[in-house]
Structures are given as C-alpha cells and as structure tokens.
Amino acid sequence: MIFEAGSKKKEKERRQREKQDIVMELPGFLDQVLLLMDSGLILRDAFMKVAKEYETVPARDRGFFRGRVLDIALNSRRTGDDVIALFYDFSCRTDVKELKKAGNFLYENRNRGTEIWDRLSELSEGLWQERKRLCLERMRIAETKMSFPLGIMLISLILMTSAPAIMQIT
C-alpha cells in the first residue's frame, strides 16, 4: 500500500518534469523549424534536420522532448511514415495543451506552404510568452523558499552584533 502511494507520487513527479521539459523546449524547436523553413526547406525536411541536430546531443542531456522528437524522426526513417503525422500522434498522447496545439496546427497545415510560416511564428511567440511566465513563476517560488532562511540569518546577525553591547550592560 505504501509502495503504491510512493510509486504513484514518483510517476506524477515524472510526468510533471516531462510536461515542464516540453513547455521549455517546444518554443526553441518551433523557432528552429521556422528558421529552416525560412531558408527554403519544406516542413518535413526542417523537422528532420532539427531532429538530426538533436541526435548530436548526448543522450543524458537530451531531455524528454528532444528524445521524443528524435524517436519520431528515427521511426519515420525506418517505417516511411509521415513525420508530421507521427508528431501529431505524439502530441495527442500527451496532456500538454501547448504541444497539442502545435501538433494539431502542424498536422492541419502541413501542405499549405508559406501560409504556415506566419501562423507558426505567432504560435512560437505565444509559447515563448508562456515559457517566460513559467520561469517567473518558478522564480517567485524560489524567492518564497529563500525568505525563511534569510530571516533566520538576519535574526542571528542581529544577535551577534548586539551580544557584545548586551554583555557590557550587564
């Protein structure tokens, strides 16, 4: 019973870390795809080029999202399936709304050409704003966690500086 509760807690923490990794990595991924599309590549080739770049990163440093993108690209090469359809399937399996939005958008607009660039740029900008909001939230949490130890240190400094004066009075 206790083991199950610990296991569920670890699973929930793992999912939360995966979700945070996706939210942090997705804007950069979309920007890379946009830059490659702006240089003349089609969506599929841009996706594959980004995945190939992820392949150069050591496995321990990839993170969850980069690892899944690499898996999608490798699976597409092996089976011949459409990489955007595989990315869409991955996005549907997660419970991250930003990834679902990006996957749905890419899947629906994969054949539209230049029109996709403007919309993908808007989506990427919104994701960067979400990433900033998440970072600010983490920063506020860190400030809150640090205020108690700083208060204790302030009290100890006051006691240390006033102790000699109190000793002279008595």
C-alpha positions in Angstrom: 0.0 0.0 0.0 2.7 2.5 1.0 4.8 1.3 -2.0 1.9 2.0 -4.4 1.5 5.6 -3.0 5.2 6.3 -3.4 5.1 4.8 -6.9 2.1 7.0 -7.9 3.9 10.1 -6.4 7.0 9.3 -8.4 5.0 8.8 -11.6 3.2 12.1 -11.1 6.5 13.9 -10.5 8.0 12.3 -13.6 5.0 13.4 -15.7 5.3 16.9 -14.3 9.0 17.0 -15.2 8.2 15.8 -18.7 5.5 18.5 -19.1 7.9 21.2 -18.0 10.5 19.9 -20.3 8.1 20.1 -23.2 6.9 23.6 -22.4 10.6 24.7 -22.1 11.8 23.0 -25.3 8.9 23.5 -27.7 9.4 27.2 -28.4 13.0 26.6 -29.4 12.1 23.7 -31.5 9.5 25.7 -33.4 11.9 28.5 -33.9 14.5 26.2 -35.4 11.8 24.7 -37.7 10.8 28.3 -38.7 14.4 29.3 -39.4 15.0 26.3 -41.6 11.7 26.9 -43.4 12.7 30.5 -43.9 15.9 29.3 -45.6 13.9 27.3 -48.1 13.3 23.8 -46.6 9.9 22.3 -46.5 8.3 21.4 -43.2 9.2 17.7 -43.2 12.8 18.4 -44.1 13.1 21.1 -41.5 11.7 18.7 -38.8 14.1 16.0 -39.8 17.1 18.5 -39.8 16.2 19.6 -36.3 15.9 16.0 -35.2 19.3 15.2 -36.7 20.8 18.1 -34.8 19.2 16.6 -31.6 21.0 13.4 -32.4 24.4 15.1 -31.8 23.4 15.9 -28.2 24.5 13.2 -25.7 21.5 11.0 -24.6 21.8 12.1 -21.0 21.5 15.8 -22.0 18.6 15.5 -24.4 15.7 15.7 -22.1 12.2 14.2 -22.7 11.0 16.3 -25.6 14.2 16.2 -27.6 14.3 12.4 -27.1 10.8 12.0 -28.4 11.5 14.2 -31.4 14.5 12.1 -32.2 12.4 8.9 -31.8 9.8 10.3 -34.1 12.4 11.1 -36.8 14.0 7.7 -36.5 10.7 5.9 -36.6 9.8 7.9 -39.7 13.0 7.0 -41.4 12.5 3.3 -40.5 8.9 2.9 -41.4 8.4 5.6 -44.1 5.5 7.2 -42.2 4.9 10.9 -42.4 7.0 12.6 -39.6 4.3 15.3 -39.1 1.6 12.6 -38.6 3.9 10.9 -36.0 4.5 14.2 -34.2 0.7 14.8 -34.2 0.2 11.3 -32.7 2.8 12.1 -30.0 1.2 15.4 -29.2 -2.2 13.8 -28.9 -0.9 11.2 -26.4 0.4 13.9 -24.0 -1.6 16.1 -21.7 0.3 19.3 -22.6 -2.0 21.8 -24.3 0.8 23.7 -25.9 2.2 20.6 -27.6 -1.3 19.5 -28.7 -1.9 22.9 -30.2 1.4 22.8 -32.1 0.9 19.2 -33.2 -2.6 19.9 -34.4 -1.5 23.1 -36.2 1.4 21.4 -38.0 -0.8 18.4 -39.0 -3.6 20.5 -40.4 -1.3 22.9 -42.2 1.5 20.7 -43.4 0.6 21.2 -47.1 0.0 25.0 -47.1 3.5 26.3 -47.8 4.1 30.0 -46.9 0.9 30.5 -45.0 2.1 28.1 -42.4 5.2 30.2 -41.6 3.2 33.2 -40.4 0.9 31.2 -38.2 3.7 29.0 -36.8 5.6 32.2 -36.0 2.6 33.5 -34.0 2.3 30.2 -32.2 6.0 30.2 -31.3 5.8 33.8 -29.9 2.9 32.7 -27.7 4.9 29.7 -26.5 7.8 32.0 -25.6 5.5 34.1 -23.6 4.2 31.0 -21.8 7.8 30.0 -21.1 8.6 33.4 -19.6 5.5 33.2 -17.4 6.6 29.7 -16.2 10.1 31.0 -15.4 8.7 34.0 -13.5 6.5 31.6 -11.5 9.5 29.4 -10.6 11.5 32.5 -9.6 8.7 33.6 -7.2 8.6 30.1 -5.7 12.3 30.2 -5.2 12.1 33.7 -3.6 9.4 32.4 -1.2 11.5 29.3 -0.3 14.6 31.5 0.4 12.8 34.1 2.6 12.7 31.9 5.7 16.4 31.1 5.8 17.2 34.7 5.1 15.0 35.7 8.0 16.8 33.3 10.3 20.2 34.6 9.2 19.1 38.2 9.8 18.0 37.4 13.4 21.3 35.6 14.0 23.3 38.6 12.7 21.3 41.0 14.9 22.0 38.7 17.9 25.7 38.5 17.1 26.1 42.3 16.7 24.1 43.2 19.7 25.5 40.5 22.0 28.7 42.5 22.9 26.6 45.5 23.8 24.3 43.5 26.0 27.3 41.8 27.7 28.8 45.2 28.6 25.5 46.5 30.0 25.2 43.6 32.5 
